[in-house]
Amino acid sequence: TLFPKENRPAAQGYAAAYMRCQNDQAEVLFTYIVQSFSERIEPRQRLLFFQALENMFCAVSELGGICVPRGFYQKFALLSFECLPQSVFLQYVERGVIRITVEVVCELQERKLQETNPSFFFHLLCKLPSQSIIAVLLNQQRPP
């Protein structure tokens, strides 16, 4: 053989180091993508930003075991909301591609989605655990 046999603990150590490296690189890539696009960009650039995050999501999902960088799901969900038709957005939510979190719902609440499209807002709200729904609704009733 070309390679000497490694014992199991050594191989596990290499595998763990490799996974840490992949996680670190996913974090670096996400940071680079986010820094490349500011919040005040035109719709065409927003679509490119969405496509970059969607491609990153596909790559991370296919590789398995890699942790998605902190803040990824929130940024991806909000950008998806802006770029996708509602029907496609809901399909992504149902399939678990987009994760609805309290932060996402609160951001959509700040954008007055509950006033412009209440049924859509409450559909997304129902994706949260019951305690989170109560917290969001209590937050909604507070005066500005």
C-alpha positions in Angstrom: 0.0 0.0 0.0 1.0 3.6 -0.6 -0.3 4.9 2.7 0.5 3.4 6.1 -2.5 2.3 8.1 -3.5 4.8 10.7 -5.1 3.8 13.9 -8.7 4.6 14.5 -8.2 7.5 17.0 -5.7 9.2 14.6 -8.1 8.9 11.7 -10.9 10.3 13.9 -8.7 13.2 14.8 -8.0 13.9 11.1 -11.7 13.8 10.3 -12.5 16.2 13.2 -9.8 18.6 12.0 -11.1 18.4 8.5 -14.7 19.2 9.7 -13.5 22.1 11.7 -11.7 23.4 8.7 -14.8 23.1 6.5 -16.9 24.9 9.1 -14.4 27.7 9.4 -14.3 28.1 5.6 -18.1 28.1 5.4 -18.1 30.9 8.0 -15.5 32.8 6.0 -17.5 32.4 2.8 -20.7 33.6 4.4 -18.9 36.6 5.9 -17.5 37.4 2.5 -20.9 37.1 0.8 -22.6 39.3 3.4 -19.9 42.0 3.3 -20.0 42.0 -0.5 -23.7 43.1 -0.5 -25.0 46.0 1.6 -28.6 46.4 2.7 -29.2 49.2 0.3 -28.8 47.4 -3.0 -30.9 47.4 -6.1 -33.3 44.5 -6.8 -31.1 42.9 -9.4 -28.1 42.8 -7.0 -30.5 41.4 -4.3 -31.3 38.6 -6.6 -27.6 37.8 -7.1 -27.1 37.9 -3.3 -30.0 35.5 -2.9 -28.6 33.2 -5.5 -25.2 33.2 -3.8 -26.8 32.3 -0.4 -29.0 29.6 -2.1 -25.9 28.1 -3.8 -24.1 28.1 -0.4 -27.1 26.4 1.2 -27.1 23.7 -1.5 -23.4 23.1 -1.1 -23.5 22.9 2.7 -26.5 20.6 2.6 -24.9 18.3 0.1 -21.6 18.1 2.1 -23.5 17.0 5.2 -22.0 17.5 8.7 -21.0 21.2 8.1 -22.6 23.7 10.4 -24.4 26.6 8.7 -22.8 29.9 9.8 -24.5 31.9 12.5 -27.0 34.3 11.0 -27.3 32.4 7.7 -30.8 31.2 8.1 -32.1 34.6 9.1 -30.4 36.4 6.2 -31.4 33.7 3.8 -35.1 33.8 4.9 -35.4 37.5 4.7 -33.7 37.7 1.3 -35.9 34.8 0.0 -38.9 36.7 1.2 -37.8 39.7 -0.9 -36.8 37.8 -4.0 -39.2 34.9 -4.3 -42.9 34.9 -5.1 -45.0 34.0 -2.0 -45.9 30.6 -3.3 -42.3 29.6 -3.9 -41.3 31.1 -0.6 -43.9 29.0 1.2 -42.7 25.9 -0.7 -39.2 26.6 0.6 -40.5 26.9 4.1 -42.5 23.7 3.9 -39.5 21.8 2.6 -37.3 23.1 5.4 -35.0 25.1 3.1 -36.1 28.3 4.8 -36.3 28.2 8.5 -38.8 30.6 10.1 -37.4 31.9 13.4 -38.6 34.5 15.9 -36.1 36.9 14.5 -37.4 36.5 10.9 -41.0 36.9 12.0 -40.1 40.0 14.1 -38.3 41.5 11.1 -41.3 40.9 8.9 -43.4 42.4 11.6 -41.3 45.5 11.5 -41.9 45.6 7.8 -45.6 45.7 8.5 -46.3 42.4 6.8 -49.1 41.6 9.3 -50.9 44.7 8.0 -50.3 44.3 4.3 -50.8 40.5 4.1 -52.1 39.2 7.5 -53.0 35.7 6.3 -49.4 35.2 5.0 -47.9 36.7 8.2 -50.0 34.4 10.4 -49.2 31.4 8.3 -45.5 32.1 8.9 -46.2 32.8 12.6 -47.7 29.3 12.9 -44.4 27.8 12.0 -43.0 28.9 15.3 -43.2 26.9 18.6 -46.2 28.1 20.7 -44.1 30.0 23.3 -42.4 31.9 20.5 -45.8 32.7 19.0 -47.0 34.2 22.3 -43.8 36.3 22.5 -44.2 37.7 19.0 -47.9 38.5 19.6 -47.1 40.2 22.9 -44.4 42.2 21.1 -46.9 43.2 18.4 -49.3 44.7 21.0 -46.7 46.9 22.6 -47.0 50.6 21.6 -44.0 51.9 19.5 
